[in-house]
Amino acid sequence: ETGVTQSPTHLIKTRGQQVTLRCSSQSGHNTVSWYQQALGQGPQFIFQYYREEENGRGNFPPRFSGLQFPNYSSELNVNALELDDSALYLCASSFIALRAGGVRETQYFGPGTRLLVL
Amino acid sequence: TQLLEQSPQFLSIQEGENLTVYCNSSSVFSSLQWYRQEPGEGPVLLVTVVTGGEVKKLKRLTFQFGDARKDSSLHITAAQPGDTGLYLCAGGGNNNDMRFGAGTRLTVKP
């Protein structure tokens, strides 16, 4: 148990719809990172939020957006869903002592949300 | 694209056998992490290696970081069915991200 929770556990959407995934970080952590894991692949970094601001972004289009709240929980929003968005979406929480460029921290992953786009 | 190449992609062995899986890159990493992921769960951190040439042991698991900090290996002695899972290596990227390999899917048969 990492203390990181995600909801929902499973979700089915149709192409063109919008989805919001949620993550509650481990107590004491100030950073949340989101990853997409397609079947048979390793996780791919989407973006990271540190103290409610985006702190790095991977190669994902703008229709992938996020929020981090004052309690450090986070949301991942995906607009205009495409079939290829079907994947396991993982969030990972961590504690960063410094902003971008600081010491690399240990990330603790939640169990993921499995999204199926039909 | 993944910067970290893991091999083999799949490995199926009998209980009691030894195995080694590899994580290779053309890039230098300040540290590499190994995770194990079971179906329906997120990756769980096993170890972080930081120093070139470093060897870390976790019970029957031995992790080694290459001298040039571009590669790493995981050796499991006397594998057990409970070792079954997806083994992922990851290194820090330039954008506050962790770059993951595609993983080695290990099956240990009783």
gemmi code that builds the backbone of each chain (N, CA, C; Angstrom):
import gemmi

chains = {
    "A": [
        ("GLU", (0.839, -1.206, 0.000), (0.000, 0.000, 0.000), (0.873, 1.254, 0.000)),
        ("THR", (0.705, 2.097, -1.015), (1.507, 3.314, -1.116), (0.791, 4.511, -0.525)),
        ("GLY", (-0.490, 4.388, -0.229), (-1.260, 5.525, 0.252), (-1.761, 6.408, -0.859)),
        ("VAL", (-1.483, 6.044, -2.104), (-1.964, 6.815, -3.251), (-3.223, 6.123, -3.784)),
        ("THR", (-4.294, 6.860, -3.886), (-5.543, 6.278, -4.374), (-5.985, 6.966, -5.662)),
        ("GLN", (-6.654, 6.197, -6.509), (-7.146, 6.730, -7.773), (-8.595, 6.308, -7.969)),
        ("SER", (-9.339, 7.186, -8.634), (-10.724, 6.841, -8.949), (-11.107, 7.411, -10.303)),
        ("PRO", (-11.978, 6.732, -11.032), (-12.487, 5.398, -10.729), (-11.440, 4.336, -11.045)),
        ("THR", (-11.741, 3.081, -10.766), (-10.794, 2.017, -11.093), (-10.886, 1.635, -12.560)),
        ("HIS", (-12.100, 1.669, -13.083), (-12.336, 1.358, -14.484), (-13.329, 2.361, -15.056)),
        ("LEU", (-13.206, 2.593, -16.371), (-14.077, 3.564, -17.020), (-14.193, 3.227, -18.495)),
        ("ILE", (-15.406, 3.304, -19.018), (-15.626, 3.108, -20.451), (-16.246, 4.372, -21.016)),
        ("LYS", (-15.640, 4.889, -22.070), (-16.124, 6.099, -22.734), (-16.178, 5.843, -24.236)),
        ("THR", (-16.853, 6.735, -24.935), (-16.874, 6.650, -26.390), (-16.035, 7.770, -26.984)),
        ("ARG", (-15.608, 7.545, -28.185), (-14.756, 8.507, -28.897), (-15.418, 9.883, -28.918)),
        ("GLY", (-14.625, 10.913, -28.643), (-15.131, 12.280, -28.644), (-15.561, 12.794, -27.281)),
        ("GLN", (-15.781, 11.877, -26.348), (-16.200, 12.297, -25.010), (-15.018, 12.847, -24.222)),
        ("GLN", (-15.331, 13.369, -23.048), (-14.329, 13.910, -22.139), (-14.311, 13.056, -20.880)),
        ("VAL", (-13.143, 12.982, -20.225), (-13.046, 12.169, -19.009), (-12.201, 12.900, -17.972)),
        ("THR", (-12.538, 12.703, -16.712), (-11.757, 13.242, -15.593), (-11.373, 12.106, -14.672)),
        ("LEU", (-10.088, 11.974, -14.434), (-9.567, 10.958, -13.527), (-9.006, 11.663, -12.301)),
        ("ARG", (-9.114, 11.003, -11.144), (-8.727, 11.643, -9.893), (-7.667, 10.851, -9.153)),
        ("CYS", (-6.866, 11.591, -8.389), (-5.770, 10.980, -7.649), (-5.616, 11.686, -6.307)),
        ("SER", (-5.543, 10.918, -5.251), (-5.229, 11.464, -3.932), (-3.819, 11.034, -3.569)),
        ("SER", (-2.980, 12.010, -3.283), (-1.570, 11.699, -3.059), (-1.338, 11.214, -1.633)),
        ("GLN", (-0.149, 10.666, -1.434), (0.242, 10.200, -0.108), (0.399, 11.403, 0.819)),
        ("SER", (0.030, 11.224, 2.065), (0.125, 12.294, 3.049), (1.551, 12.832, 3.124)),
        ("GLY", (1.679, 14.169, 3.070), (2.998, 14.789, 3.156), (3.657, 15.031, 1.814)),
        ("HIS", (3.077, 14.497, 0.749), (3.646, 14.699, -0.584), (3.077, 15.961, -1.223)),
        ("ASN", (3.909, 16.646, -2.022), (3.482, 17.900, -2.645), (3.469, 17.846, -4.169)),
        ("THR", (3.735, 16.683, -4.729), (3.897, 16.571, -6.183), (3.127, 15.355, -6.698)),
        ("VAL", (2.472, 15.538, -7.828), (1.783, 14.427, -8.481), (2.210, 14.362, -9.935)),
        ("SER", (2.554, 13.176, -10.383), (2.894, 12.944, -11.784), (1.875, 11.976, -12.374)),
        ("TRP", (1.529, 12.200, -13.624), (0.575, 11.328, -14.321), (1.279, 10.606, -15.454)),
        ("TYR", (0.936, 9.330, -15.627), (1.516, 8.503, -16.660), (0.408, 7.750, -17.397)),
        ("GLN", (0.673, 7.472, -18.673), (-0.208, 6.621, -19.464), (0.539, 5.332, -19.771)),
        ("GLN", (-0.078, 4.202, -19.490), (0.555, 2.918, -19.763), (-0.337, 2.117, -20.702)),
        ("ALA", (0.091, 2.039, -21.955), (-0.632, 1.223, -22.927), (-0.296, -0.242, -22.690)),
        ("LEU", (-1.132, -1.109, -23.212), (-0.957, -2.546, -23.013), (0.399, -2.994, -23.542)),
        ("GLY", (1.165, -3.677, -22.690), (2.456, -4.198, -23.114), (3.581, -3.180, -23.130)),
        ("GLN", (3.329, -1.993, -22.626), (4.339, -0.928, -22.619), (4.634, -0.470, -21.196)),
        ("GLY", (5.721, 0.247, -21.057), (5.998, 0.901, -19.792), (5.231, 2.216, -19.701)),
        ("PRO", (5.115, 2.771, -18.516), (4.417, 4.044, -18.361), (5.094, 5.169, -19.147)),
        ("GLN", (4.274, 6.033, -19.742), (4.763, 7.211, -20.468), (4.332, 8.454, -19.693)),
        ("PHE", (5.289, 9.333, -19.433), (5.043, 10.532, -18.642), (4.122, 11.495, -19.379)),
        ("ILE", (3.057, 11.925, -18.693), (2.143, 12.923, -19.268), (2.524, 14.311, -18.765)),
        ("PHE", (2.442, 14.517, -17.473), (2.893, 15.768, -16.858), (3.014, 15.601, -15.355)),
        ("GLN", (3.593, 16.632, -14.738), (3.785, 16.647, -13.292), (3.263, 17.975, -12.739)),
        ("TYR", (2.646, 17.914, -11.573), (2.200, 19.116, -10.876), (2.898, 19.212, -9.529)),
        ("TYR", (3.423, 20.410, -9.296), (4.131, 20.703, -8.046), (3.522, 21.972, -7.488)),
        ("ARG", (2.993, 21.874, -6.289), (2.372, 23.039, -5.636), (1.407, 23.745, -6.566)),
        ("GLU", (0.551, 22.991, -7.173), (-0.586, 23.453, -7.993), (-0.185, 24.015, -9.355)),
        ("GLU", (1.084, 23.885, -9.742), (1.486, 24.370, -11.057), (2.139, 23.239, -11.853)),
        ("GLU", (1.967, 23.276, -13.172), (2.600, 22.275, -14.012), (4.116, 22.435, -13.931)),
        ("ASN", (4.789, 21.320, -13.722), (6.229, 21.324, -13.458), (6.965, 20.408, -14.417)),
        ("GLY", (6.467, 20.277, -15.621), (7.087, 19.399, -16.604), (5.994, 18.670, -17.361)),
        ("ARG", (6.226, 18.465, -18.653), (5.224, 17.848, -19.496), (5.889, 16.936, -20.509)),
        ("GLY", (5.276, 15.810, -20.753), (5.759, 14.890, -21.768), (5.154, 15.207, -23.120)),
        ("ASN", (5.308, 14.303, -24.060), (4.877, 14.509, -25.433), (3.402, 14.137, -25.621)),
        ("PHE", (2.535, 14.862, -24.953), (1.097, 14.628, -25.065), (0.426, 15.917, -25.530)),
        ("PRO", (-0.657, 15.800, -26.344), (-1.306, 16.999, -26.881), (-2.032, 17.784, -25.795)),
        ("PRO", (-2.404, 19.036, -26.112), (-3.054, 19.914, -25.127), (-4.394, 19.401, -24.620)),
        ("ARG", (-5.016, 18.448, -25.330), (-6.291, 17.943, -24.835), (-6.117, 17.118, -23.554)),
        ("PHE", (-4.859, 16.837, -23.205), (-4.546, 16.259, -21.897), (-4.194, 17.431, -20.982)),
        ("SER", (-4.998, 17.634, -19.962), (-4.743, 18.731, -19.043), (-4.908, 18.243, -17.614)),
        ("GLY", (-4.415, 19.047, -16.680), (-4.471, 18.610, -15.298), (-4.687, 19.748, -14.336)),
        ("LEU", (-4.935, 19.356, -13.108), (-5.074, 20.299, -12.009), (-4.481, 19.663, -10.765)),
        ("GLN", (-3.933, 20.513, -9.903), (-3.584, 20.046, -8.560), (-4.226, 21.000, -7.576)),
        ("PHE", (-4.770, 20.464, -6.527), (-5.531, 21.247, -5.567), (-4.687, 21.543, -4.327)),
        ("PRO", (-5.152, 22.509, -3.490), (-4.362, 22.868, -2.297), (-4.033, 21.690, -1.388)),
        ("ASN", (-4.865, 20.655, -1.398), (-4.547, 19.476, -0.571), (-3.647, 18.492, -1.336)),
        ("TYR", (-3.145, 18.928, -2.493), (-2.213, 18.176, -3.337), (-2.846, 17.006, -4.076)),
        ("SER", (-4.156, 16.828, -3.975), (-4.801, 15.854, -4.845), (-4.798, 16.413, -6.269)),
        ("SER", (-5.125, 15.576, -7.225), (-4.954, 16.000, -8.615), (-6.014, 15.390, -9.510)),
        ("GLU", (-6.252, 16.038, -10.628), (-7.126, 15.532, -11.676), (-6.382, 15.500, -12.995)),
        ("LEU", (-6.702, 14.513, -13.802), (-6.267, 14.445, -15.195), (-7.514, 14.524, -16.050)),
        ("ASN", (-7.557, 15.486, -16.952), (-8.680, 15.645, -17.858), (-8.230, 15.355, -19.284)),
        ("VAL", (-9.032, 14.579, -19.983), (-8.742, 14.301, -21.387), (-9.983, 14.644, -22.194)),
        ("ASN", (-9.822, 15.572, -23.133), (-10.926, 15.971, -24.001), (-10.848, 15.226, -25.333)),
        ("ALA", (-11.985, 15.215, -26.029), (-12.043, 14.642, -27.380), (-11.342, 13.290, -27.436)),
        ("LEU", (-11.807, 12.366, -26.627), (-11.165, 11.061, -26.508), (-11.023, 10.365, -27.856)),
        ("GLU", (-9.874, 9.716, -28.018), (-9.594, 8.920, -29.205), (-9.413, 7.455, -28.775)),
        ("LEU", (-9.550, 6.563, -29.756), (-9.430, 5.137, -29.437), (-8.081, 4.815, -28.791)),
        ("ASP", (-7.020, 5.491, -29.276), (-5.669, 5.232, -28.758), (-5.462, 5.732, -27.328)),
        ("ASP", (-6.438, 6.439, -26.795), (-6.329, 6.873, -25.398), (-6.641, 5.731, -24.437)),
        ("SER", (-7.110, 4.630, -24.952), (-7.381, 3.458, -24.100), (-6.072, 2.994, -23.474)),
        ("ALA", (-6.036, 2.979, -22.149), (-4.791, 2.647, -21.447), (-5.053, 2.623, -19.952)),
        ("LEU", (-4.008, 2.263, -19.205), (-4.016, 2.388, -17.757), (-3.391, 3.734, -17.419)),
        ("TYR", (-4.079, 4.559, -16.675), (-3.568, 5.869, -16.290), (-3.139, 5.808, -14.826)),
        ("LEU", (-1.872, 6.096, -14.623), (-1.266, 6.000, -13.302), (-0.920, 7.380, -12.779)),
        ("CYS", (-1.158, 7.590, -11.508), (-0.607, 8.778, -10.888), (0.419, 8.340, -9.851)),
        ("ALA", (1.386, 9.184, -9.632), (2.434, 8.901, -8.670), (2.665, 10.146, -7.834)),
        ("SER", (2.702, 9.993, -6.530), (2.953, 11.155, -5.682), (4.358, 11.084, -5.110)),
        ("SER", (4.878, 12.251, -4.800), (6.236, 12.337, -4.280), (6.394, 13.643, -3.533)),
        ("PHE", (7.534, 13.777, -2.878), (7.838, 15.029, -2.199), (9.085, 15.618, -2.837)),
        ("ILE", (8.948, 16.818, -3.374), (10.087, 17.537, -3.942), (10.445, 18.665, -3.002)),
        ("ALA", (11.713, 18.699, -2.605), (12.151, 19.766, -1.702), (12.446, 21.048, -2.456)),
        ("LEU", (12.801, 20.906, -3.740), (13.100, 22.076, -4.558), (12.267, 22.030, -5.825)),
        ("ARG", (12.051, 23.129, -6.482), (11.308, 23.173, -7.748), (12.171, 22.556, -8.838)),
        ("ALA", (11.706, 22.564, -10.102), (12.347, 21.896, -11.237), (13.873, 21.978, -11.174)),
        ("GLY", (14.489, 20.853, -11.311), (15.935, 20.788, -11.250), (16.450, 20.348, -9.909)),
        ("GLY", (15.549, 20.102, -9.004), (15.952, 19.667, -7.679), (16.313, 18.196, -7.631)),
        ("VAL", (16.566, 17.706, -6.454), (16.967, 16.319, -6.255), (15.850, 15.391, -6.727)),
        ("ARG", (16.209, 14.341, -7.474), (15.216, 13.397, -7.973), (14.602, 12.636, -6.804)),
        ("GLU", (13.284, 12.648, -6.773), (12.565, 12.069, -5.648), (12.044, 10.677, -5.980)),
        ("THR", (11.643, 9.942, -4.962), (11.009, 8.646, -5.152), (9.522, 8.852, -5.378)),
        ("GLN", (8.981, 8.227, -6.391), (7.563, 8.342, -6.706), (6.837, 7.080, -6.262)),
        ("TYR", (5.669, 7.276, -5.685), (4.836, 6.177, -5.213), (3.561, 6.147, -6.059)),
        ("PHE", (3.329, 5.014, -6.675), (2.250, 4.908, -7.644), (0.949, 4.429, -7.016)),
        ("GLY", (-0.152, 4.940, -7.558), (-1.458, 4.409, -7.246), (-1.753, 3.198, -8.110)),
        ("PRO", (-2.908, 2.570, -7.911), (-3.239, 1.346, -8.651), (-3.677, 1.609, -10.089)),
        ("GLY", (-3.964, 2.867, -10.419), (-4.323, 3.180, -11.791), (-5.812, 3.186, -12.067)),
        ("THR", (-6.168, 3.870, -13.145), (-7.523, 3.843, -13.699), (-7.421, 3.261, -15.097)),
        ("ARG", (-8.170, 2.206, -15.337), (-8.141, 1.606, -16.672), (-9.260, 2.217, -17.506)),
        ("LEU", (-8.876, 2.916, -18.563), (-9.817, 3.613, -19.442), (-9.934, 2.863, -20.755)),
        ("LEU", (-11.159, 2.614, -21.160), (-11.429, 1.994, -22.458), (-12.256, 2.967, -23.276)),
        ("VAL", (-11.770, 3.305, -24.452), (-12.483, 4.210, -25.343), (-13.002, 3.403, -26.529)),
        ("LEU", (-14.316, 3.427, -26.711), (-14.947, 2.647, -27.783), (-15.349, 3.536, -28.955)),
    ],
    "B": [
        ("THR", (9.134, 7.713, -27.715), (10.064, 6.596, -27.780), (10.731, 6.393, -26.433)),
        ("GLN", (10.998, 5.131, -26.104), (11.629, 4.799, -24.847), (13.126, 4.946, -24.990)),
        ("LEU", (13.787, 5.572, -24.022), (15.228, 5.663, -24.035), (15.867, 4.438, -23.413)),
        ("LEU", (15.084, 3.671, -22.663), (15.587, 2.510, -21.958), (15.069, 1.245, -22.640)),
        ("GLU", (15.998, 0.377, -23.024), (15.663, -0.879, -23.673), (15.800, -2.012, -22.662)),
        ("GLN", (14.743, -2.775, -22.501), (14.794, -3.884, -21.556), (14.736, -5.211, -22.300)),
        ("SER", (15.504, -6.168, -21.788), (15.516, -7.491, -22.394), (15.689, -8.548, -21.317)),
        ("PRO", (15.137, -9.747, -21.541), (14.216, -10.037, -22.636), (12.853, -9.391, -22.383)),
        ("GLN", (12.022, -9.397, -23.381), (10.683, -8.834, -23.231), (9.810, -9.769, -22.402)),
        ("PHE", (9.962, -11.068, -22.637), (9.210, -12.081, -21.899), (10.182, -13.145, -21.401)),
        ("LEU", (9.893, -13.703, -20.230), (10.725, -14.750, -19.674), (9.841, -15.684, -18.852)),
        ("SER", (9.889, -16.971, -19.186), (9.100, -17.958, -18.454), (10.046, -19.041, -17.952)),
        ("ILE", (10.111, -19.233, -16.656), (11.053, -20.184, -16.067), (10.359, -21.025, -15.012)),
        ("GLN", (11.054, -22.075, -14.580), (10.546, -22.933, -13.514), (11.017, -22.411, -12.157)),
        ("GLU", (10.229, -22.662, -11.175), (10.586, -22.321, -9.796), (11.962, -22.890, -9.465)),
        ("GLY", (12.790, -22.088, -8.827), (14.118, -22.524, -8.433), (15.232, -22.114, -9.378)),
        ("GLU", (14.877, -21.712, -10.581), (15.894, -21.288, -11.548), (16.362, -19.869, -11.242)),
        ("ASN", (17.526, -19.541, -11.791), (18.066, -18.194, -11.695), (17.804, -17.451, -13.004)),
        ("LEU", (17.769, -16.147, -12.951), (17.551, -15.364, -14.156), (18.175, -13.984, -14.008)),
        ("THR", (18.444, -13.390, -15.168), (18.935, -12.007, -15.206), (18.172, -11.251, -16.280)),
        ("VAL", (17.724, -10.069, -15.956), (17.099, -9.186, -16.940), (17.918, -7.904, -17.025)),
        ("TYR", (17.833, -7.267, -18.196), (18.740, -6.174, -18.485), (17.986, -4.895, -18.862)),
        ("CYS", (18.642, -3.786, -18.575), (18.107, -2.468, -18.888), (19.260, -1.669, -19.476)),
        ("ASN", (19.135, -1.281, -20.743), (20.244, -0.625, -21.432), (19.817, 0.694, -22.055)),
        ("SER", (20.758, 1.618, -22.113), (20.477, 2.918, -22.699), (21.748, 3.487, -23.311)),
        ("SER", (21.579, 4.390, -24.267), (22.719, 5.122, -24.808), (22.961, 6.401, -24.005)),
        ("SER", (22.041, 6.684, -23.077), (22.145, 7.900, -22.263), (22.686, 7.566, -20.880)),
        ("VAL", (23.335, 8.554, -20.290), (23.809, 8.429, -18.920), (22.705, 8.906, -17.983)),
        ("PHE", (22.448, 8.142, -16.956), (21.444, 8.513, -15.963), (22.117, 8.746, -14.613)),
        ("SER", (21.636, 9.759, -13.901), (22.172, 9.998, -12.563), (21.725, 8.900, -11.599)),
        ("SER", (20.619, 8.261, -11.900), (20.144, 7.128, -11.101), (19.182, 6.304, -11.951)),
        ("LEU", (19.045, 5.057, -11.588), (18.066, 4.183, -12.228), (17.249, 3.516, -11.138)),
        ("GLN", (15.994, 3.321, -11.443), (15.119, 2.649, -10.493), (14.544, 1.395, -11.127)),
        ("TRP", (14.327, 0.389, -10.312), (13.659, -0.834, -10.732), (12.333, -0.945, -9.986)),
        ("TYR", (11.286, -1.262, -10.751), (9.953, -1.441, -10.202), (9.444, -2.825, -10.584)),
        ("ARG", (8.506, -3.333, -9.771), (7.743, -4.512, -10.159), (6.271, -4.138, -10.177)),
        ("GLN", (5.605, -4.560, -11.228), (4.184, -4.242, -11.382), (3.404, -5.533, -11.573)),
        ("GLU", (2.376, -5.698, -10.775), (1.505, -6.862, -10.897), (0.202, -6.427, -11.557)),
        ("PRO", (-0.496, -7.369, -12.174), (-1.725, -7.014, -12.894), (-2.704, -6.252, -12.010)),
        ("GLY", (-3.254, -5.157, -12.560), (-4.243, -4.385, -11.832), (-3.675, -3.457, -10.785)),
        ("GLU", (-2.347, -3.367, -10.731), (-1.726, -2.505, -9.727), (-0.722, -1.567, -10.372)),
        ("GLY", (-0.346, -0.530, -9.624), (0.704, 0.355, -10.101), (2.073, -0.221, -9.803)),
        ("PRO", (3.108, 0.315, -10.441), (4.477, -0.149, -10.175), (4.884, 0.108, -8.728)),
        ("VAL", (5.628, -0.830, -8.165), (6.137, -0.701, -6.801), (7.656, -0.642, -6.862)),
        ("LEU", (8.214, 0.392, -6.245), (9.658, 0.583, -6.294), (10.379, -0.539, -5.544)),
        ("LEU", (11.382, -1.127, -6.213), (12.217, -2.151, -5.582), (13.518, -1.541, -5.075)),
        ("VAL", (14.176, -0.760, -5.937), (15.488, -0.232, -5.561), (15.832, 0.961, -6.438)),
        ("THR", (16.684, 1.815, -5.932), (17.291, 2.896, -6.701), (18.809, 2.723, -6.654)),
        ("VAL", (19.447, 2.721, -7.818), (20.905, 2.670, -7.875), (21.410, 4.014, -8.370)),
        ("VAL", (22.477, 4.477, -7.749), (22.931, 5.850, -7.985), (24.382, 5.901, -8.474)),
        ("THR", (25.231, 5.083, -7.910), (26.662, 5.156, -8.199), (27.057, 4.125, -9.249)),
        ("GLY", (27.868, 4.551, -10.245), (28.341, 3.611, -11.246), (29.040, 2.436, -10.608)),
        ("GLY", (28.690, 1.210, -11.040), (29.279, 0.009, -10.467), (28.603, -0.480, -9.203)),
        ("GLU", (27.632, 0.258, -8.734), (26.959, -0.093, -7.480), (26.205, -1.412, -7.589)),
        ("VAL", (26.260, -2.191, -6.537), (25.501, -3.429, -6.436), (24.643, -3.356, -5.178)),
        ("LYS", (23.352, -3.624, -5.351), (22.458, -3.649, -4.197), (21.726, -4.981, -4.168)),
        ("LYS", (21.551, -5.496, -2.951), (20.856, -6.770, -2.800), (19.593, -6.577, -1.979)),
        ("LEU", (18.533, -7.243, -2.443), (17.249, -7.221, -1.758), (16.792, -8.664, -1.704)),
        ("LYS", (17.150, -9.348, -0.625), (16.870, -10.781, -0.455), (17.456, -11.554, -1.639)),
        ("ARG", (16.631, -12.153, -2.482), (17.138, -12.951, -3.601), (17.367, -12.120, -4.864)),
        ("LEU", (17.146, -10.823, -4.779), (17.313, -9.948, -5.935), (18.613, -9.170, -5.808)),
        ("THR", (19.405, -9.162, -6.885), (20.650, -8.404, -6.917), (20.581, -7.427, -8.084)),
        ("PHE", (20.777, -6.164, -7.788), (20.724, -5.096, -8.784), (22.129, -4.547, -8.984)),
        ("GLN", (22.482, -4.295, -10.248), (23.784, -3.706, -10.530), (23.623, -2.533, -11.484)),
        ("PHE", (24.331, -1.471, -11.220), (24.360, -0.284, -12.079), (25.672, -0.314, -12.820)),
        ("GLY", (25.648, -0.135, -14.130), (26.856, -0.180, -14.910), (27.838, 0.925, -14.537)),
        ("ASP", (29.108, 0.663, -14.805), (30.142, 1.641, -14.451), (29.889, 3.004, -15.103)),
        ("ALA", (29.397, 2.973, -16.341), (29.149, 4.224, -17.071), (27.760, 4.802, -16.791)),
        ("ARG", (27.002, 4.152, -15.942), (25.644, 4.594, -15.558), (24.716, 4.684, -16.764)),
        ("LYS", (24.908, 3.734, -17.699), (24.014, 3.671, -18.863), (23.178, 2.396, -18.857)),
        ("ASP", (23.520, 1.461, -17.988), (22.817, 0.194, -18.010), (22.725, -0.381, -16.608)),
        ("SER", (21.808, -1.329, -16.473), (21.606, -1.959, -15.178), (21.094, -3.370, -15.397)),
        ("SER", (21.304, -4.205, -14.406), (20.788, -5.570, -14.485), (20.139, -5.952, -13.167)),
        ("LEU", (19.215, -6.881, -13.284), (18.523, -7.448, -12.119), (18.665, -8.955, -12.192)),
        ("HIS", (19.267, -9.542, -11.178), (19.450, -10.983, -11.112), (18.594, -11.529, -9.976)),
        ("ILE", (17.828, -12.556, -10.285), (17.013, -13.211, -9.259), (17.529, -14.637, -9.066)),
        ("THR", (17.806, -14.975, -7.842), (18.284, -16.310, -7.498), (17.126, -17.153, -6.985)),
        ("ALA", (17.077, -18.396, -7.455), (16.045, -19.338, -6.988), (14.653, -18.721, -7.065)),
        ("ALA", (14.246, -18.378, -8.271), (12.974, -17.682, -8.478), (11.801, -18.470, -7.897)),
        ("GLN", (10.829, -17.726, -7.416), (9.614, -18.295, -6.843), (8.399, -17.763, -7.587)),
        ("PRO", (7.280, -18.479, -7.562), (6.080, -17.990, -8.254), (5.683, -16.581, -7.833)),
        ("GLY", (5.962, -16.200, -6.610), (5.653, -14.852, -6.148), (6.473, -13.776, -6.815)),
        ("ASP", (7.519, -14.162, -7.543), (8.334, -13.196, -8.275), (7.693, -12.826, -9.616)),
        ("THR", (6.652, -13.529, -9.993), (5.973, -13.261, -11.258), (5.488, -11.822, -11.309)),
        ("GLY", (5.732, -11.163, -12.444), (5.287, -9.783, -12.600), (6.025, -9.101, -13.738)),
        ("LEU", (5.721, -7.830, -13.921), (6.382, -7.007, -14.931), (7.470, -6.199, -14.232)),
        ("TYR", (8.709, -6.371, -14.669), (9.833, -5.663, -14.072), (10.199, -4.493, -14.979)),
        ("LEU", (10.131, -3.304, -14.418), (10.373, -2.077, -15.156), (11.606, -1.375, -14.622)),
        ("CYS", (12.420, -0.854, -15.535), (13.484, 0.037, -15.093), (13.110, 1.451, -15.521)),
        ("ALA", (13.587, 2.422, -14.789), (13.238, 3.818, -15.066), (14.388, 4.715, -14.681)),
        ("GLY", (14.587, 5.762, -15.480), (15.610, 6.748, -15.181), (15.028, 8.133, -15.299)),
        ("GLY", (15.675, 9.087, -14.654), (15.169, 10.449, -14.683), (15.371, 11.092, -16.037)),
        ("GLY", (14.296, 11.720, -16.563), (14.395, 12.462, -17.817), (14.782, 13.911, -17.565)),
        ("ASN", (14.713, 14.701, -18.600), (15.121, 16.114, -18.504), (13.969, 17.042, -18.169)),
        ("ASN", (12.789, 16.495, -18.029), (11.585, 17.302, -17.888), (10.843, 16.944, -16.604)),
        ("ASN", (11.594, 16.650, -15.555), (11.022, 16.203, -14.279), (10.227, 14.917, -14.425)),
        ("ASP", (10.479, 14.178, -15.482), (9.750, 12.937, -15.697), (10.639, 11.745, -15.381)),
        ("MET", (10.013, 10.595, -15.257), (10.714, 9.335, -15.180), (10.506, 8.626, -16.512)),
        ("ARG", (11.594, 8.185, -17.138), (11.518, 7.467, -18.406), (11.560, 5.981, -18.110)),
        ("PHE", (10.546, 5.276, -18.540), (10.450, 3.848, -18.277), (10.800, 3.026, -19.511)),
        ("GLY", (11.388, 1.858, -19.270), (11.496, 0.867, -20.321), (10.158, 0.165, -20.499)),
        ("ALA", (10.076, -0.692, -21.501), (8.829, -1.403, -21.785), (8.619, -2.575, -20.831)),
        ("GLY", (9.680, -2.943, -20.105), (9.540, -3.972, -19.082), (9.871, -5.371, -19.553)),
        ("THR", (10.169, -6.227, -18.589), (10.320, -7.664, -18.804), (9.204, -8.353, -18.036)),
        ("ARG", (8.414, -9.124, -18.767), (7.319, -9.840, -18.107), (7.809, -11.222, -17.715)),
        ("LEU", (7.935, -11.440, -16.415), (8.464, -12.691, -15.874), (7.331, -13.567, -15.361)),
        ("THR", (7.388, -14.837, -15.772), (6.457, -15.841, -15.238), (7.286, -16.956, -14.610)),
        ("VAL", (7.035, -17.249, -13.352), (7.721, -18.333, -12.658), (6.702, -19.427, -12.377)),
        ("LYS", (6.923, -20.578, -12.997), (5.968, -21.682, -12.878), (6.322, -22.561, -11.691)),
        ("PRO", (5.312, -22.986, -10.930), (5.593, -23.850, -9.771), (6.081, -25.233, -10.210)),
    ],
}
model = gemmi.Model(1)
for chain_id, residues in chains.items():
    chain = gemmi.Chain(chain_id)
    for i, (resn, *xyz) in enumerate(residues, 1):
        res = gemmi.Residue()
        res.name, res.seqid = resn, gemmi.SeqId(i, " ")
        for name, pos in zip(("N", "CA", "C"), xyz):
            atom = gemmi.Atom()
            atom.name, atom.element = name, gemmi.Element(name[0])
            atom.pos, atom.b_iso = gemmi.Position(*pos), 0.0
            res.add_atom(atom)
        chain.add_residue(res)
    model.add_chain(chain)
structure = gemmi.Structure()
structure.add_model(model)
structure.setup_entities()
